[in-house]
Amino acid sequence: MTQSLRRKESVREGLQRVSERRLQDILQVMDKQGLTAEAVHDVRKIVKSLRATLRLARGGLPVEERRTRNQALKDFAGRLSGPRDAAVTLTAFEKVYGESLDGNRRPDVMPRWAAQVQQSLADKAHKLVAAESYRDAAERVRRFGSQLLPFQNARLKGDPSQNGGKDDWKQTAGKGLRKTYRQGRWLMRQVAAKSEASDEQWHELRKRAKDLGYQLALIKKVKGVKPLLAKLQEVGNALGDARDLGLLRSCLCEVQDIPDLTLAERQTYQTLLTHIDQQRQGLHRRALQTARRVYRRGGKRFTGRVAKRWCRWKRG
Protein backbone atom coordinates (compact mmCIF):
# COMPACT_ATOMS: atom_id res chain seq x y z
CA MET A 1 0.00 0.00 0.00
CA THR A 2 3.04 2.29 0.09
CA GLN A 3 3.89 2.21 -3.59
CA SER A 4 4.14 5.56 -5.38
CA LEU A 5 4.98 6.72 -8.90
CA ARG A 6 8.61 7.05 -9.92
CA ARG A 7 10.31 10.00 -11.56
CA LYS A 8 11.67 8.04 -14.52
CA GLU A 9 8.40 6.41 -15.58
CA SER A 10 5.30 7.79 -17.25
CA VAL A 11 2.07 8.17 -15.32
CA ARG A 12 0.57 5.22 -17.15
CA GLU A 13 3.58 3.00 -16.56
CA GLY A 14 3.54 3.87 -12.88
CA LEU A 15 -0.17 3.28 -12.44
CA GLN A 16 0.10 -0.07 -14.21
CA ARG A 17 3.02 -1.14 -12.02
CA VAL A 18 1.37 -0.16 -8.74
CA SER A 19 -2.01 -1.63 -9.70
CA GLU A 20 -0.51 -4.96 -10.74
CA ARG A 21 1.39 -5.16 -7.44
CA ARG A 22 -1.73 -4.44 -5.42
CA LEU A 23 -3.74 -6.95 -7.42
CA GLN A 24 -1.12 -9.58 -6.65
CA ASP A 25 -1.53 -8.80 -2.94
CA ILE A 26 -5.23 -9.63 -3.30
CA LEU A 27 -4.59 -12.82 -5.26
CA GLN A 28 -2.38 -14.14 -2.46
CA VAL A 29 -5.37 -14.44 -0.14
CA MET A 30 -7.98 -15.55 -2.66
CA ASP A 31 -7.11 -19.25 -2.47
CA LYS A 32 -7.38 -19.50 1.31
CA GLN A 33 -10.23 -21.51 2.78
CA GLY A 34 -11.44 -18.51 4.74
CA LEU A 35 -10.52 -14.98 5.76
CA THR A 36 -10.26 -13.48 9.23
CA ALA A 37 -11.61 -10.01 9.98
CA GLU A 38 -8.05 -8.65 9.86
CA ALA A 39 -7.41 -10.16 6.42
CA VAL A 40 -10.76 -8.85 5.22
CA HIS A 41 -9.79 -5.37 6.37
CA ASP A 42 -6.50 -5.52 4.45
CA VAL A 43 -8.13 -6.80 1.26
CA ARG A 44 -10.87 -4.18 1.36
CA LYS A 45 -8.27 -1.43 1.72
CA ILE A 46 -6.46 -2.67 -1.38
CA VAL A 47 -9.71 -2.89 -3.33
CA LYS A 48 -10.58 0.68 -2.37
CA SER A 49 -7.16 1.87 -3.52
CA LEU A 50 -7.61 0.10 -6.87
CA ARG A 51 -11.04 1.66 -7.37
CA ALA A 52 -9.57 5.07 -6.57
CA THR A 53 -6.85 4.43 -9.15
CA LEU A 54 -9.48 3.59 -11.76
CA ARG A 55 -11.17 6.91 -11.02
CA LEU A 56 -7.86 8.76 -11.21
CA ALA A 57 -7.00 7.26 -14.61
CA ARG A 58 -10.46 7.85 -16.11
CA GLY A 59 -9.01 10.23 -18.73
CA GLY A 60 -7.03 7.42 -20.32
CA LEU A 61 -9.50 4.52 -19.97
CA PRO A 62 -12.47 3.45 -22.12
CA VAL A 63 -15.62 4.26 -20.17
CA GLU A 64 -17.28 0.84 -20.29
CA GLU A 65 -14.13 -1.08 -19.43
CA ARG A 66 -13.45 1.20 -16.48
CA ARG A 67 -16.99 0.75 -15.22
CA THR A 68 -16.82 -3.03 -15.63
CA ARG A 69 -13.65 -3.23 -13.57
CA ASN A 70 -14.95 -0.87 -10.93
CA GLN A 71 -18.14 -2.89 -10.53
CA ALA A 72 -16.22 -6.16 -10.25
CA LEU A 73 -14.03 -4.71 -7.50
CA LYS A 74 -17.07 -3.27 -5.73
CA ASP A 75 -18.89 -6.61 -5.82
CA PHE A 76 -15.84 -8.41 -4.44
CA ALA A 77 -15.45 -5.96 -1.55
CA GLY A 78 -19.17 -6.17 -0.82
CA ARG A 79 -18.88 -9.90 -0.16
CA LEU A 80 -16.46 -9.12 2.66
CA SER A 81 -18.29 -6.32 4.45
CA GLY A 82 -20.03 -8.33 7.19
CA PRO A 83 -17.03 -9.40 9.33
CA ARG A 84 -15.38 -6.00 8.99
CA ASP A 85 -18.51 -4.21 10.23
CA ALA A 86 -18.86 -6.61 13.16
CA ALA A 87 -15.19 -6.23 14.13
CA VAL A 88 -15.19 -2.43 14.14
CA THR A 89 -18.56 -2.33 15.90
CA LEU A 90 -17.21 -4.62 18.62
CA THR A 91 -14.15 -2.40 19.05
CA ALA A 92 -16.37 0.69 19.24
CA PHE A 93 -18.60 -0.96 21.84
CA GLU A 94 -15.72 -2.01 24.07
CA LYS A 95 -14.33 1.53 23.95
CA VAL A 96 -17.45 3.64 24.48
CA TYR A 97 -19.20 1.37 26.96
CA GLY A 98 -16.56 2.06 29.60
CA GLU A 99 -16.40 5.76 28.66
CA SER A 100 -20.15 6.16 29.08
CA LEU A 101 -19.93 4.96 32.70
CA ASP A 102 -17.18 7.36 33.78
CA GLY A 103 -18.44 9.48 36.65
CA ASN A 104 -21.22 6.99 37.37
CA ARG A 105 -21.20 3.98 39.64
CA ARG A 106 -19.93 1.05 37.62
CA PRO A 107 -22.04 -2.12 37.95
CA ASP A 108 -20.19 -5.10 39.38
CA VAL A 109 -21.54 -7.23 36.53
CA MET A 110 -22.13 -6.11 32.95
CA PRO A 111 -25.88 -5.72 32.30
CA ARG A 112 -27.55 -8.56 30.41
CA TRP A 113 -28.22 -6.47 27.32
CA ALA A 114 -24.59 -5.31 27.14
CA ALA A 115 -23.20 -8.83 27.58
CA GLN A 116 -25.51 -10.10 24.84
CA VAL A 117 -24.48 -7.34 22.44
CA GLN A 118 -20.79 -7.93 23.11
CA GLN A 119 -21.09 -11.69 22.63
CA SER A 120 -23.12 -11.39 19.45
CA LEU A 121 -20.62 -8.98 17.89
CA ALA A 122 -17.68 -11.13 18.99
CA ASP A 123 -19.19 -14.23 17.38
CA LYS A 124 -19.63 -12.40 14.06
CA ALA A 125 -16.26 -10.64 14.19
CA HIS A 126 -14.27 -13.82 14.85
CA LYS A 127 -16.08 -15.94 12.30
CA LEU A 128 -14.08 -16.79 9.19
CA VAL A 129 -15.46 -15.63 5.84
CA ALA A 130 -15.86 -18.83 3.85
CA ALA A 131 -14.10 -18.83 0.48
CA GLU A 132 -17.31 -20.00 -1.18
CA SER A 133 -18.95 -16.68 -0.35
CA TYR A 134 -16.48 -14.60 -2.36
CA ARG A 135 -14.71 -17.02 -4.74
CA ASP A 136 -16.75 -16.20 -7.87
CA ALA A 137 -16.44 -12.44 -7.28
CA ALA A 138 -12.70 -12.83 -6.70
CA GLU A 139 -12.37 -14.85 -9.89
CA ARG A 140 -13.90 -12.01 -11.92
CA VAL A 141 -11.22 -9.71 -10.54
CA ARG A 142 -8.51 -12.28 -11.23
CA ARG A 143 -9.43 -12.44 -14.92
CA PHE A 144 -8.39 -8.82 -15.47
CA GLY A 145 -4.80 -9.77 -14.73
CA SER A 146 -2.37 -7.15 -16.03
CA GLN A 147 -5.23 -5.42 -17.87
CA LEU A 148 -6.79 -3.87 -14.80
CA LEU A 149 -5.99 -0.50 -16.40
CA PRO A 150 -6.68 -1.01 -20.13
CA PHE A 151 -5.33 2.32 -21.33
CA GLN A 152 -6.40 3.54 -24.73
CA ASN A 153 -3.66 3.80 -27.33
CA ALA A 154 -3.91 7.56 -27.60
CA ARG A 155 -0.67 9.21 -28.70
CA LEU A 156 0.62 11.69 -26.16
CA LYS A 157 2.10 14.97 -27.32
CA GLY A 158 5.82 14.56 -26.91
CA ASP A 159 7.92 12.29 -24.75
CA PRO A 160 6.95 12.48 -21.06
CA SER A 161 10.61 12.15 -20.15
CA GLN A 162 11.36 15.32 -22.12
CA ASN A 163 8.45 17.60 -21.23
CA GLY A 164 8.29 16.76 -17.53
CA GLY A 165 5.25 14.56 -18.00
CA LYS A 166 2.84 17.47 -18.55
CA ASP A 167 0.79 15.87 -21.32
CA ASP A 168 1.01 12.40 -19.78
CA TRP A 169 -0.39 13.76 -16.51
CA LYS A 170 -3.09 15.85 -18.15
CA GLN A 171 -4.43 13.13 -20.45
CA THR A 172 -4.22 10.31 -17.92
CA ALA A 173 -4.79 11.64 -14.39
CA GLY A 174 -5.82 15.29 -14.55
CA LYS A 175 -9.50 14.69 -15.31
CA GLY A 176 -9.91 12.00 -12.66
CA LEU A 177 -8.17 13.96 -9.90
CA ARG A 178 -10.28 17.04 -10.63
CA LYS A 179 -13.52 15.06 -10.48
CA THR A 180 -12.58 13.34 -7.22
CA TYR A 181 -11.66 16.66 -5.62
CA ARG A 182 -14.80 18.41 -6.84
CA GLN A 183 -17.04 15.61 -5.57
CA GLY A 184 -15.46 15.84 -2.14
CA ARG A 185 -15.71 19.63 -2.11
CA TRP A 186 -19.38 19.53 -3.10
CA LEU A 187 -20.16 16.99 -0.35
CA MET A 188 -18.24 19.05 2.20
CA ARG A 189 -20.39 22.05 1.35
CA GLN A 190 -23.55 19.96 1.55
CA VAL A 191 -22.90 18.72 5.08
CA ALA A 192 -21.67 22.16 6.18
CA ALA A 193 -24.91 23.79 4.98
CA LYS A 194 -27.13 21.50 7.08
CA SER A 195 -27.69 21.59 10.81
CA GLU A 196 -27.87 17.78 10.76
CA ALA A 197 -26.55 16.01 7.68
CA SER A 198 -27.60 12.41 7.06
CA ASP A 199 -25.36 9.44 7.81
CA GLU A 200 -25.25 8.72 4.09
CA GLN A 201 -23.90 12.19 3.30
CA TRP A 202 -21.17 11.87 5.92
CA HIS A 203 -20.30 8.42 4.60
CA GLU A 204 -20.08 9.70 1.02
CA LEU A 205 -17.79 12.52 2.12
CA ARG A 206 -15.56 9.98 3.83
CA LYS A 207 -15.39 7.81 0.71
CA ARG A 208 -14.45 10.75 -1.51
CA ALA A 209 -11.83 11.93 0.99
CA LYS A 210 -10.39 8.39 1.06
CA ASP A 211 -10.36 8.31 -2.75
CA LEU A 212 -8.45 11.59 -2.87
CA GLY A 213 -6.01 10.27 -0.29
CA TYR A 214 -5.35 7.07 -2.24
CA GLN A 215 -4.83 9.08 -5.43
CA LEU A 216 -2.48 11.64 -3.89
CA ALA A 217 -0.53 8.89 -2.11
CA LEU A 218 0.64 7.80 -5.56
CA ILE A 219 2.48 11.14 -5.90
CA LYS A 220 3.38 11.67 -2.25
CA LYS A 221 6.95 12.64 -3.23
CA VAL A 222 5.63 15.78 -4.93
CA LYS A 223 5.98 19.00 -2.93
CA GLY A 224 2.98 19.84 -0.72
CA VAL A 225 1.28 16.45 -1.00
CA LYS A 226 2.32 14.90 2.35
CA PRO A 227 0.73 17.65 4.51
CA LEU A 228 -2.46 17.27 2.51
CA LEU A 229 -2.39 13.51 3.00
CA ALA A 230 -2.15 14.05 6.75
CA LYS A 231 -5.29 16.22 6.68
CA LEU A 232 -7.16 13.67 4.57
CA GLN A 233 -6.12 10.94 7.00
CA GLU A 234 -7.55 13.00 9.85
CA VAL A 235 -10.84 13.46 7.99
CA GLY A 236 -11.04 9.78 7.13
CA ASN A 237 -10.25 8.63 10.66
CA ALA A 238 -12.81 10.93 12.27
CA LEU A 239 -15.56 9.99 9.84
CA GLY A 240 -14.61 6.32 10.07
CA ASP A 241 -14.92 6.40 13.86
CA ALA A 242 -18.25 8.21 13.55
CA ARG A 243 -19.54 5.59 11.12
CA ASP A 244 -18.45 2.76 13.43
CA LEU A 245 -20.40 4.41 16.25
CA GLY A 246 -23.38 4.69 13.90
CA LEU A 247 -23.21 0.96 13.23
CA LEU A 248 -23.05 0.35 16.97
CA ARG A 249 -26.06 2.56 17.60
CA SER A 250 -28.08 0.65 15.01
CA CYS A 251 -27.03 -2.60 16.68
CA LEU A 252 -28.09 -1.31 20.10
CA CYS A 253 -31.48 -0.25 18.77
CA GLU A 254 -32.11 -3.90 17.93
CA VAL A 255 -31.72 -5.01 21.56
CA GLN A 256 -34.74 -7.07 22.53
CA ASP A 257 -36.88 -6.90 25.67
CA ILE A 258 -35.92 -3.35 26.69
CA PRO A 259 -39.14 -3.04 28.79
CA ASP A 260 -38.06 -6.07 30.83
CA LEU A 261 -34.77 -4.51 31.90
CA THR A 262 -34.30 -3.24 35.41
CA LEU A 263 -34.19 0.50 36.02
CA ALA A 264 -30.40 0.41 36.42
CA GLU A 265 -30.01 -1.55 33.18
CA ARG A 266 -32.22 0.89 31.27
CA GLN A 267 -30.18 3.77 32.63
CA THR A 268 -26.86 2.29 31.42
CA TYR A 269 -28.47 1.54 28.05
CA GLN A 270 -29.74 5.11 27.61
CA THR A 271 -26.49 6.60 28.91
CA LEU A 272 -24.55 4.69 26.27
CA LEU A 273 -26.84 5.89 23.45
CA THR A 274 -26.46 9.49 24.61
CA HIS A 275 -22.68 9.13 24.83
CA ILE A 276 -22.55 7.69 21.30
CA ASP A 277 -24.57 10.61 19.92
CA GLN A 278 -22.29 13.14 21.60
CA GLN A 279 -19.16 11.40 20.35
CA ARG A 280 -20.45 11.28 16.79
CA GLN A 281 -21.31 14.97 16.81
CA GLY A 282 -17.80 15.82 18.00
CA LEU A 283 -16.20 13.61 15.35
CA HIS A 284 -18.32 15.17 12.62
CA ARG A 285 -17.36 18.69 13.73
CA ARG A 286 -13.67 17.77 13.75
CA ALA A 287 -13.86 16.15 10.32
CA LEU A 288 -15.68 19.12 8.82
CA GLN A 289 -13.19 21.58 10.25
CA THR A 290 -10.29 19.72 8.64
CA ALA A 291 -12.19 19.07 5.40
CA ARG A 292 -12.66 22.82 4.94
CA ARG A 293 -8.87 23.18 4.89
CA VAL A 294 -8.53 20.37 2.35
CA TYR A 295 -11.20 21.66 0.00
CA ARG A 296 -10.55 25.38 0.29
CA ARG A 297 -9.65 25.83 -3.39
CA GLY A 298 -11.74 25.28 -6.48
CA GLY A 299 -11.18 22.06 -8.40
CA LYS A 300 -9.45 23.67 -11.38
CA ARG A 301 -7.08 25.66 -9.21
CA PHE A 302 -6.29 22.70 -6.98
CA THR A 303 -5.51 20.29 -9.82
CA GLY A 304 -3.57 22.98 -11.67
CA ARG A 305 -1.24 23.41 -8.68
CA VAL A 306 -0.79 19.65 -8.39
CA ALA A 307 0.01 19.35 -12.12
CA LYS A 308 2.64 22.11 -11.97
CA ARG A 309 4.33 20.58 -8.95
CA TRP A 310 4.21 17.14 -10.56
CA CYS A 311 6.01 18.48 -13.63
CA ARG A 312 8.65 20.22 -11.50
CA TRP A 313 9.24 16.99 -9.61
CA LYS A 314 9.50 14.99 -12.84
CA ARG A 315 12.17 17.34 -14.14
CA GLY A 316 14.12 16.83 -10.92
Phi, psi and omega in degrees: 000359184257004183293144176223168181288152182254154184296323187264024174229155177286166178301315183294319177297318181294316180295322177297314182298311182294318182295318179296322179295317180292323178295322177297324177298323178290316184299332181296334182257353184295328186271001178288156182288338179190160183242137173282169178299323179294316178295321178300316180300315181295317181295317181296325176296317179295317179299318179297321179293323179292321177294322177295324178293320175301319179293321180297319186270014186304331181293338182248008184243142173299136187303309185294322180291323177296316180295322179298316180292319179297318180293321179296318178294320179297316180298319180297312180297325180297329179292344186251009188285329186303303181298323179298313181298318180295320182294315182288329177292320177297315179299317179297318180298312183296332179280308189279339179298312178295320179300321185293340182266354180301132182090347178249163178289120180284132177291145180296328180235138178299134179305154183304314183298321181291319179296321180292318179297313181299316181292319180297315179294321180296318179300316181289320184292327184266000180279133178291144173275115182295139181301329181298335184282343182229359188299316182293321178293321178295323180295324177297324177290319181302324184296337180291329178052230181281000180258030177298327176244085183279077184297143175288153183273047178283136180281127177276151180282104178087172180271121180307329180288342181263324184260014178079009178082015184301307183289324178299316179294312184298314186281339183258310190245340186301313181297315182293318180296319180297318180293317179299315181295315182296321178298315179295320180294319180295317179293322177301317179293324179297312182289329180290332184278350184250142177291333180211091179289155181285160177300324180296320179294318177297319181294320178295320177299318178299316181297318180289325176294321177294318177302312180299321178296315178298320181292315181289333179298335178291337180237036186295345179280349180285142182304133175087353184280318184300316177299324178291322177297323179296320178294318179295324177296321179295317177298312182297319180294315181296315181288330175293317177296321179295321179294319179300321177292327176295319176298320179295318180299318178298321178296318181294327180291349178265003179300131183272158171061036177304318180299336182275355180287155175288167180300317180296321180292320178295325179294317179294325178296310182292324178298320179294316179300317180296317179298318179299314180299318180294318179296317180296317178300317179296319179294320178296318179298316180296317180297318181294320179300316179287323180298325178299326178286329178289316187257037184280344179255160173290161184298319182294317181292318181298309183291331176295318177296317180297317181299317180296317180290326175299314181295321178297317180295321180297325181284346178080000000 
